[in-house]
Structures are given as structure tokens and as C-alpha cells.
């Protein structure tokens, strides 16, 4: 597949191209996987997504394969370990945010609230199927991402402004923003289901 048949944002880096071709925009319904992606998007704040992709496996190892129940119990020893790990993003605020979000995730789960269903409710349980002809048409945020960001912040989540949340929604298939000439546009559309 040539670059002209892909969304231009992924460029030619093989890791970025593979991410575009196999993950980005594919509807994700697993609560733990959604939480991981939200945490990774938080780590991205101020950085390029390719930086996170390059560090994703190291981040997974450092954060117990993003098991929220384990991460929720991280203590000062774990924080010190994470802050000294050169393979991850060593931001105290982002590390603390990841731990806090794990605690919030576990609290929701323990109260019988499905994190996945809650997040998907912001798009009425089904992916928004956009038909952008150019990357310049794609918005940085939408009313849905503003609403989700506000709700996440109200629950205590950090690093989840409306722009970060929109990127999260695009990546997890809550929104199909593959441009119309991209070979993945219709493929991703066919993967959609509703709750």
C-alpha cells in the first residue's frame, strides 16, 4: 500500500505505518485496553505519538502490563522505580496520573460500572463514521471529546483535555477519522458494532 492510500499523518516510519494499518481507528471495547490507551495518551501530552509507540513495550513492562488492579497499588517505591526508568516517560505528574487513574478505574469496576460502556456512551455506543476527504478537515476536538474530557476530569482523571481525548477516541475507534482515500476508512467502518 502506498503512502498516498493512507492517512498522511503516519508518514513512512514502519512502526507508525503498522500502527495506522492495524490499530488506529479499530473499535476497542475491552475496558482494560481502553484504560491503557487513555494512560498512554496522557503520557503523550506534549510529545509526538511516535515517541509513545517506541516506548510502549517498556511502558507496559514498567506498569505491570497495564493491569489496573496492580498499578492502583503502586507506592512510593514504585514511583521511585518508574522515575529512574530511562525506557519510559519520566514525568512525576504523568506517573502519578497513571496510578490515580488505575485507582479510579478499579473503583468504578468495584461499584459495578463498566469503564468501556461508560466511555462509549459519549458516542451513543457506536463509532462516529466521519467522511473527511483531507487531514485538514479533521477537527482537533469535538463536542463529544469536550463532554468526555469534562466527565473524566470530574471523576479525577488527569491529562485528559478535549484534544487528548479526541486523539484517544480516534485511536480506539470511537470515531473513524481515516480519510476517505485511505484504504482503512471502509475496512474500519466494517469492524464497528454497538453495545
Backbone as CSV, one residue per row, in Angstrom:
resi,resn,N_x,N_y,N_z,CA_x,CA_y,CA_z,C_x,C_y,C_z
1,UNK,0.858,-1.177,0.000,0.000,0.000,0.000,0.902,1.238,0.000
2,UNK,0.633,2.167,-0.871,1.450,3.377,-0.950,0.966,4.400,0.062
3,UNK,1.866,5.326,0.401,1.525,6.365,1.370,0.329,7.183,0.909
4,UNK,0.136,7.307,-0.406,-0.992,8.097,-0.913,-2.332,7.430,-0.617
5,UNK,-2.297,6.169,-0.244,-3.520,5.459,0.098,-3.705,5.310,1.599
6,UNK,-2.908,6.038,2.367,-3.004,6.046,3.828,-3.247,7.469,4.296
7,UNK,-3.694,7.590,5.531,-3.747,8.908,6.162,-2.306,9.409,6.253
8,UNK,-2.076,10.620,5.839,-0.725,11.140,5.745,0.005,11.319,7.057
9,UNK,-0.716,11.340,8.176,-0.070,11.603,9.462,0.921,10.515,9.858
10,UNK,0.793,9.316,9.312,1.693,8.243,9.764,3.032,8.257,9.031
11,UNK,3.149,9.035,7.972,4.427,9.134,7.275,4.898,7.796,6.763
12,UNK,6.225,7.550,6.867,6.797,6.314,6.333,7.510,5.476,7.394
13,UNK,7.549,5.949,8.636,8.177,5.175,9.703,7.447,3.833,9.824
14,UNK,8.154,2.705,9.715,7.480,1.397,9.739,6.618,1.169,10.980
15,UNK,7.047,1.639,12.136,6.268,1.467,13.362,4.962,2.256,13.286
16,UNK,5.073,3.486,12.799,3.893,4.352,12.659,2.934,3.783,11.604
17,UNK,3.482,3.303,10.489,2.656,2.736,9.425,1.925,1.496,9.936
18,UNK,2.631,0.630,10.650,1.993,-0.573,11.205,0.885,-0.198,12.181
19,UNK,1.131,0.808,13.013,0.105,1.271,13.952,-1.121,1.763,13.186
20,UNK,-0.903,2.573,12.166,-2.009,3.078,11.349,-2.775,1.922,10.700
21,UNK,-2.045,0.975,10.140,-2.657,-0.082,9.344,-3.372,-1.143,10.168
22,UNK,-2.991,-1.306,11.427,-3.567,-2.412,12.206,-4.323,-1.998,13.464
23,UNK,-4.023,-0.818,14.019,-4.620,-0.444,15.304,-5.487,0.813,15.265
24,UNK,-4.970,1.870,14.673,-5.619,3.178,14.778,-7.006,3.142,14.144
25,UNK,-7.975,3.523,14.930,-9.341,3.592,14.442,-10.129,2.302,14.566
26,UNK,-9.479,1.228,14.994,-10.197,-0.039,15.178,-10.986,0.047,16.481
27,UNK,-12.290,-0.180,16.441,-13.091,-0.068,17.671,-12.592,-1.014,18.761
28,UNK,-12.302,-0.430,19.905,-11.820,-1.172,21.079,-12.921,-1.140,22.133
29,UNK,-13.309,-2.316,22.617,-14.388,-2.392,23.605,-13.919,-2.943,24.944
30,UNK,-12.685,-3.452,24.993,-12.160,-4.016,26.230,-11.798,-2.889,27.204
31,UNK,-12.360,-2.937,28.397,-12.169,-1.856,29.380,-10.701,-1.662,29.742
32,UNK,-9.970,-2.756,29.961,-8.569,-2.627,30.338,-7.752,-2.026,29.201
33,UNK,-8.013,-2.459,27.981,-7.293,-1.923,26.825,-7.604,-0.441,26.630
34,UNK,-8.845,-0.054,26.863,-9.214,1.367,26.772,-8.486,2.176,27.833
35,UNK,-8.412,1.638,29.046,-7.707,2.348,30.117,-6.227,2.504,29.760
36,UNK,-5.612,1.443,29.262,-4.201,1.525,28.844,-4.017,2.635,27.819
37,UNK,-4.882,2.664,26.817,-4.757,3.669,25.753,-4.941,5.076,26.313
38,UNK,-5.862,5.245,27.243,-6.065,6.558,27.849,-4.814,6.989,28.621
39,UNK,-4.205,6.062,29.339,-2.968,6.357,30.070,-1.857,6.716,29.086
40,UNK,-1.714,5.940,28.008,-0.673,6.234,27.017,-0.900,7.589,26.368
41,UNK,-2.153,7.926,26.082,-2.437,9.248,25.519,-2.075,10.346,26.516
42,UNK,-2.275,10.092,27.791,-1.851,11.049,28.815,-0.338,11.213,28.830
43,UNK,0.386,10.098,28.683,1.846,10.179,28.612,2.304,10.944,27.373
44,UNK,1.490,10.932,26.329,1.865,11.622,25.098,1.830,13.137,25.244
45,UNK,1.046,13.678,26.151,0.875,15.130,26.260,2.210,15.854,26.109
46,UNK,2.280,16.710,25.094,3.490,17.480,24.827,4.537,16.741,24.008
47,UNK,4.248,15.510,23.623,5.195,14.693,22.864,4.534,14.197,21.585
48,UNK,5.330,13.645,20.693,4.801,13.034,19.482,4.360,11.607,19.795
49,UNK,3.290,11.157,19.146,2.783,9.804,19.390,3.830,8.737,19.054
50,UNK,4.684,8.993,18.080,5.712,8.014,17.738,6.635,7.759,18.928
51,UNK,6.848,8.766,19.759,7.661,8.588,20.971,7.020,7.550,21.876
52,UNK,5.702,7.625,22.023,4.983,6.667,22.872,5.022,5.282,22.235
53,UNK,4.823,5.208,20.934,4.881,3.907,20.269,6.237,3.242,20.486
54,UNK,7.297,4.025,20.411,8.637,3.466,20.582,8.882,3.003,22.015
55,UNK,8.185,3.594,22.965,8.365,3.245,24.376,7.236,2.368,24.916
56,UNK,6.273,2.005,24.067,5.074,1.324,24.553,5.393,0.010,25.279
57,UNK,6.261,-0.812,24.735,6.549,-2.099,25.393,7.265,-1.888,26.729
58,UNK,8.139,-0.903,26.788,8.817,-0.597,28.044,7.821,-0.037,29.058
59,UNK,6.909,0.801,28.586,5.854,1.317,29.467,4.981,0.172,29.979
60,UNK,4.635,-0.761,29.106,3.830,-1.910,29.539,4.558,-2.703,30.622
61,UNK,5.838,-2.935,30.433,6.609,-3.683,31.435,6.674,-2.908,32.748
62,UNK,6.905,-1.613,32.667,7.038,-0.788,33.866,5.727,-0.678,34.635
63,UNK,4.609,-0.728,33.920,3.287,-0.591,34.548,2.531,-1.923,34.587
64,UNK,3.251,-3.017,34.851,2.641,-4.324,35.088,1.647,-4.706,33.996
65,UNK,2.048,-4.535,32.750,1.208,-4.827,31.590,-0.129,-4.076,31.672
66,UNK,-0.085,-2.912,32.274,-1.262,-2.059,32.442,-2.431,-2.820,33.066
67,UNK,-2.115,-3.559,34.117,-3.159,-4.192,34.920,-3.587,-3.157,35.967
68,UNK,-4.792,-2.593,35.841,-5.186,-1.514,36.747,-5.161,-1.908,38.221
69,UNK,-5.488,-3.141,38.538,-5.502,-3.559,39.948,-4.094,-3.558,40.540
70,UNK,-3.101,-3.901,39.753,-1.720,-3.855,40.237,-1.242,-2.406,40.304
71,UNK,-1.463,-1.641,39.234,-0.998,-0.249,39.191,-1.662,0.578,40.293
72,UNK,-2.909,0.296,40.614,-3.623,1.038,41.671,-2.932,0.905,43.023
73,UNK,-2.149,-0.164,43.198,-1.460,-0.380,44.473,-0.006,0.113,44.454
74,UNK,0.419,0.733,43.368,1.787,1.252,43.312,1.998,2.254,44.442
75,UNK,3.184,2.173,45.056,3.503,3.047,46.186,4.733,3.897,45.864
76,UNK,5.290,4.509,46.882,6.441,5.389,46.670,7.653,4.644,46.103
77,UNK,7.812,3.389,46.473,8.909,2.587,45.924,8.722,2.409,44.421
78,UNK,7.478,2.134,44.018,7.178,2.001,42.585,7.385,3.325,41.860
79,UNK,6.962,4.413,42.489,7.161,5.730,41.864,8.653,5.994,41.639
80,UNK,9.472,5.695,42.641,10.921,5.895,42.519,11.489,5.017,41.403
81,UNK,11.018,3.774,41.320,11.462,2.868,40.252,11.101,3.436,38.886
82,UNK,9.881,3.931,38.752,9.428,4.481,37.477,10.198,5.743,37.109
83,UNK,10.442,6.596,38.075,11.161,7.847,37.805,12.613,7.608,37.400
84,UNK,13.157,6.443,37.744,14.546,6.146,37.374,14.642,5.267,36.128
85,UNK,13.505,4.935,35.519,13.494,4.050,34.353,13.658,4.870,33.069
86,UNK,14.813,4.792,32.397,15.035,5.595,31.184,14.200,5.146,29.983
87,UNK,13.555,4.000,30.091,12.771,3.485,28.988,11.362,4.036,28.908
88,UNK,10.964,4.824,29.909,9.611,5.376,29.913,9.673,6.905,29.921
89,UNK,8.519,7.519,29.963,8.426,8.974,30.108,8.515,9.258,31.605
90,UNK,9.613,9.868,32.038,9.855,10.040,33.467,9.313,11.378,33.970
91,UNK,8.025,11.492,33.924,7.338,12.675,34.426,6.589,12.281,35.685
92,UNK,6.934,12.895,36.803,6.255,12.571,38.066,4.749,12.794,37.941
93,UNK,4.353,13.889,37.309,2.925,14.189,37.181,2.214,13.122,36.347
94,UNK,2.837,12.662,35.266,2.210,11.647,34.415,2.198,10.277,35.097
95,UNK,3.239,9.962,35.827,3.283,8.697,36.571,2.204,8.709,37.646
96,UNK,2.123,9.796,38.412,1.080,9.899,39.441,-0.311,9.842,38.828
97,UNK,-0.481,10.453,37.675,-1.764,10.423,36.990,-2.140,8.998,36.590
98,UNK,-1.175,8.224,36.095,-1.445,6.834,35.703,-1.872,6.003,36.907
99,UNK,-1.193,6.193,38.026,-1.545,5.452,39.238,-2.932,5.865,39.727
100,UNK,-3.192,7.156,39.741,-4.501,7.651,40.171,-5.603,7.144,39.237
101,UNK,-5.354,7.128,37.954,-6.390,6.664,37.032,-6.655,5.169,37.218
102,UNK,-5.635,4.401,37.577,-5.854,2.978,37.874,-6.767,2.840,39.094
103,UNK,-6.536,3.659,40.099,-7.391,3.620,41.293,-8.829,3.994,40.947
104,UNK,-8.998,4.971,40.088,-10.339,5.380,39.671,-11.011,4.280,38.852
105,UNK,-10.250,3.640,37.963,-10.761,2.534,37.152,-11.247,1.414,38.067
106,UNK,-10.424,1.026,39.037,-10.765,-0.067,39.957,-11.997,0.303,40.780
107,UNK,-12.058,1.550,41.224,-13.223,1.990,41.993,-14.500,1.876,41.164
108,UNK,-14.435,2.296,39.906,-15.603,2.171,39.025,-15.985,0.696,38.871
109,UNK,-14.996,-0.140,38.629,-15.247,-1.567,38.429,-15.853,-2.193,39.682
110,UNK,-15.314,-1.837,40.840,-15.817,-2.394,42.100,-17.249,-1.959,42.398
111,UNK,-17.649,-0.818,41.849,-19.024,-0.348,42.018,-19.947,-0.866,40.917
112,UNK,-19.404,-1.745,40.060,-20.212,-2.350,39.016,-20.365,-1.497,37.767
113,UNK,-19.538,-0.482,37.643,-19.614,0.394,36.482,-18.607,-0.059,35.437
114,UNK,-19.071,-0.271,34.227,-18.229,-0.730,33.127,-17.550,0.478,32.480
115,UNK,-16.236,0.557,32.627,-15.461,1.672,32.090,-15.662,1.799,30.585
116,UNK,-15.690,0.668,29.896,-15.868,0.680,28.451,-17.241,1.233,28.062
117,UNK,-18.283,0.700,28.654,-19.642,1.165,28.324,-19.795,2.646,28.647
118,UNK,-19.172,3.081,29.752,-19.260,4.493,30.137,-18.592,5.375,29.073
119,UNK,-17.390,5.005,28.647,-16.698,5.796,27.627,-17.471,5.783,26.310
120,UNK,-17.929,4.615,25.893,-18.659,4.508,24.632,-19.996,5.244,24.667
121,UNK,-20.510,5.516,25.857,-21.788,6.246,25.942,-21.672,7.659,25.368
122,UNK,-20.467,8.192,25.316,-20.279,9.545,24.785,-20.461,9.604,23.266
123,UNK,-20.473,8.438,22.626,-20.753,8.357,21.189,-21.988,7.477,20.957
124,UNK,-22.841,7.415,21.975,-24.084,6.631,21.917,-23.829,5.162,21.600
125,UNK,-22.688,4.640,22.060,-22.403,3.217,21.956,-21.930,2.728,20.608
126,UNK,-21.788,3.614,19.644,-21.372,3.196,18.300,-20.400,4.220,17.716
127,UNK,-19.452,3.750,16.907,-18.473,4.678,16.322,-19.129,5.758,15.460
128,UNK,-18.594,6.958,15.575,-18.990,8.047,14.684,-18.237,7.838,13.380
129,UNK,-18.949,7.745,12.285,-18.351,7.460,10.982,-18.205,8.763,10.198
130,UNK,-17.040,9.367,10.317,-16.786,10.595,9.568,-16.345,10.258,8.151
131,UNK,-16.467,11.221,7.277,-16.063,11.049,5.872,-15.232,12.265,5.462
132,UNK,-14.052,12.390,6.058,-13.169,13.510,5.740,-12.401,13.200,4.463
133,UNK,-12.304,14.185,3.583,-11.541,13.978,2.353,-10.081,14.418,2.491
134,UNK,-9.793,15.151,3.553,-8.437,15.665,3.757,-8.129,15.720,5.248
135,UNK,-6.857,15.564,5.597,-6.454,15.682,7.003,-6.789,17.054,7.561
136,UNK,-6.781,18.070,6.701,-7.095,19.425,7.173,-8.555,19.562,7.589
137,UNK,-9.410,18.627,7.198,-10.819,18.649,7.599,-11.035,18.087,9.004
138,UNK,-10.104,17.272,9.482,-10.267,16.563,10.751,-10.107,17.548,11.909
139,UNK,-11.097,17.614,12.797,-11.007,18.556,13.918,-10.030,18.072,14.989
140,UNK,-9.584,18.986,15.825,-8.715,18.644,16.953,-9.533,18.200,18.158
141,UNK,-10.771,18.636,18.216,-11.681,18.248,19.288,-13.109,18.386,18.779
142,UNK,-14.020,17.755,19.483,-15.429,17.785,19.094,-16.274,17.961,20.350
143,UNK,-17.564,18.226,20.200,-18.423,18.298,21.392,-18.367,17.010,22.226
144,UNK,-18.231,15.861,21.566,-18.151,14.601,22.308,-16.857,14.502,23.100
145,UNK,-15.744,14.950,22.522,-14.478,14.876,23.263,-14.463,15.886,24.399
146,UNK,-15.109,17.018,24.202,-15.225,18.009,25.282,-16.040,17.424,26.427
147,UNK,-17.147,16.762,26.097,-18.000,16.160,27.129,-17.274,15.035,27.859
148,UNK,-16.565,14.177,27.105,-15.840,13.085,27.740,-14.719,13.615,28.628
149,UNK,-13.984,14.609,28.151,-12.899,15.196,28.942,-13.437,15.785,30.234
150,UNK,-14.536,16.495,30.147,-15.151,17.103,31.339,-15.572,16.021,32.331
151,UNK,-16.164,14.937,31.829,-16.617,13.855,32.702,-15.437,13.119,33.334
152,UNK,-14.378,12.890,32.552,-13.179,12.246,33.098,-12.563,13.110,34.203
153,UNK,-12.441,14.400,33.937,-11.864,15.305,34.939,-12.723,15.354,36.191
154,UNK,-14.037,15.326,36.018,-14.942,15.355,37.166,-14.755,14.126,38.056
155,UNK,-14.338,13.028,37.458,-14.094,11.798,38.216,-12.697,11.766,38.824
156,UNK,-11.820,12.701,38.418,-10.481,12.770,38.981,-9.359,12.387,38.042
157,UNK,-9.675,12.064,36.784,-8.631,11.733,35.814,-7.890,13.010,35.401
158,UNK,-6.597,12.858,35.082,-5.766,13.981,34.633,-5.227,13.690,33.234
159,UNK,-4.619,14.686,32.636,-4.060,14.571,31.284,-5.127,14.046,30.320
160,UNK,-6.283,14.663,30.401,-7.398,14.217,29.568,-8.219,15.415,29.091
161,UNK,-7.531,16.409,28.532,-8.227,17.531,27.933,-8.926,17.095,26.657
162,UNK,-9.765,17.949,26.080,-10.552,17.548,24.917,-9.739,17.168,23.677
163,UNK,-8.539,17.736,23.512,-7.709,17.369,22.355,-7.115,15.972,22.566
164,UNK,-6.577,15.711,23.756,-6.053,14.378,24.075,-7.174,13.348,23.976
165,UNK,-8.345,13.691,24.504,-9.468,12.764,24.478,-9.913,12.495,23.044
166,UNK,-9.879,13.513,22.191,-10.263,13.251,20.804,-9.269,12.308,20.136
167,UNK,-7.986,12.488,20.402,-6.978,11.562,19.865,-7.239,10.141,20.374
168,UNK,-7.611,10.032,21.639,-7.970,8.737,22.226,-9.184,8.139,21.509
169,UNK,-10.193,8.965,21.258,-11.400,8.491,20.583,-11.096,8.025,19.156
170,UNK,-10.215,8.743,18.475,-9.805,8.340,17.127,-9.058,7.001,17.173
171,UNK,-8.117,6.898,18.090,-7.276,5.705,18.166,-8.072,4.466,18.531
172,UNK,-9.083,4.623,19.378,-9.854,3.469,19.852,-11.116,3.226,19.042
173,UNK,-11.247,3.909,17.920,-12.352,3.640,17.013,-13.700,4.181,17.435
174,UNK,-13.725,5.018,18.442,-14.991,5.670,18.787,-15.379,6.657,17.696
175,UNK,-14.346,7.067,16.956,-14.515,7.946,15.811,-13.685,7.349,14.678
176,UNK,-14.263,7.229,13.508,-13.497,6.781,12.347,-13.061,8.022,11.575
177,UNK,-11.807,8.409,11.775,-11.264,9.582,11.102,-10.226,9.231,10.047
178,UNK,-10.228,7.978,9.577,-9.421,7.677,8.400,-10.028,8.474,7.247
179,UNK,-9.177,9.188,6.510,-9.714,9.986,5.405,-10.232,9.059,4.307
180,UNK,-11.113,9.569,3.477,-11.838,8.717,2.531,-10.950,8.008,1.513
181,UNK,-9.798,8.580,1.170,-8.912,7.897,0.213,-8.030,6.852,0.886
182,UNK,-8.071,6.763,2.209,-7.262,5.785,2.947,-7.907,4.403,2.838
183,UNK,-7.089,3.396,2.571,-7.624,2.040,2.416,-8.279,1.522,3.692
184,UNK,-7.941,2.109,4.855,-8.514,1.648,6.128,-9.886,2.264,6.418
185,UNK,-10.262,3.305,5.730,-11.515,4.012,6.025,-12.707,3.059,6.043
186,UNK,-12.924,2.348,4.967,-14.066,1.432,4.891,-13.810,0.137,5.643
187,UNK,-12.550,-0.303,5.716,-12.235,-1.519,6.482,-12.600,-1.336,7.953
188,UNK,-12.226,-0.190,8.514,-12.524,0.088,9.920,-14.031,0.222,10.120
189,UNK,-14.692,0.866,9.192,-16.151,1.019,9.274,-16.831,-0.345,9.396
190,UNK,-16.307,-1.325,8.684,-16.900,-2.665,8.700,-16.649,-3.412,10.004
191,UNK,-15.706,-2.946,10.829,-15.408,-3.584,12.108,-16.304,-3.101,13.242
192,UNK,-17.073,-2.068,12.984,-17.860,-1.431,14.039,-19.023,-2.295,14.501
193,UNK,-19.314,-2.172,15.787,-20.515,-2.772,16.352,-21.031,-1.826,17.419
194,UNK,-22.155,-2.133,17.984,-22.691,-1.290,19.048,-22.824,-2.107,20.314
195,UNK,-22.936,-1.427,21.436,-23.150,-2.103,22.718,-24.571,-2.597,22.794
